Amino acid sequence: MTNVSRLYSEKPVSAEVNDAMNALCDEVGAALKKAKDAGVPQGLVVAIMAGCFHEETARMLIIRDNNAGS
């Protein structure tokens, strides 16, 4: 996925986090290529990924809200 830019926060990340992000990007890229090669409709791929992003965002907001009262 050489044509994809990753955005990080201004805070430095550890080598472990950086390695995990690199692995994640590689795995997502490989999965997308496999789906494309198998003929999975692009709209379906986008819908599945959007659902995953929505679910993860909801989890993060719940964690944030639960920690707000601490």
N, C-alpha and C positions, 0 to 999 in steps of 0.2 A: 504494500500500500504506500508506495513512494509519493503518490500525488495527493496524500491526505495530510493536512496539518493538524497537530494536536495542540490544544490550548491548555496551559497550566495556570494555576494561580501564581501570584507573585511570590508566594512562599516557596522556599526550596524544598525539594522532595528528596527522600533518601534514595540510595542506590537500589534498595529493595523495592520501593514503590515504583521507581523508574523501570526496573526490570519487569515488574508485574504489568505495568502499563504497556510496555513493548510486547509482552507475551499476549496480552488481551487484544491489542491491535492486530497482531499477526493471526491470532485464532479467528477473530471476527472477519478479517480479510479473507482467510481461507474458507470460512463457512459461506461467505457471500459469493465467492468464486464458484464453490461447489454447487450452490443453489442456482446460480446463473447458468453454469454448464449443464445442469439437469433440466433446465427449462422452466424453473419456477417463475411465475409471473412477478415482475418487479413490484407491482402494487401489493402483492401478498407479502413479499419480503419487507417492504416499507411498513405495512400494517402490523406485522408481527413485531418488528423492532420498535415501532411507536408504542405498542402496548407494553413492551418490556420497559421502555424509558418511563412511561407513565407510572407503572407499578413501582419502579425504583424511586422515582421522585416522591410518590406518596409515602413510601417507607421513610425516606429521609426527612420529610416534613413531620411525620409522626414522631420520629426520634428527636427532632428539633423541638417540637412542642412539648414532649415529655421532659426534656431537659431544661426548658425555659423556666420552670418553677423552682429549679434547684438553687 
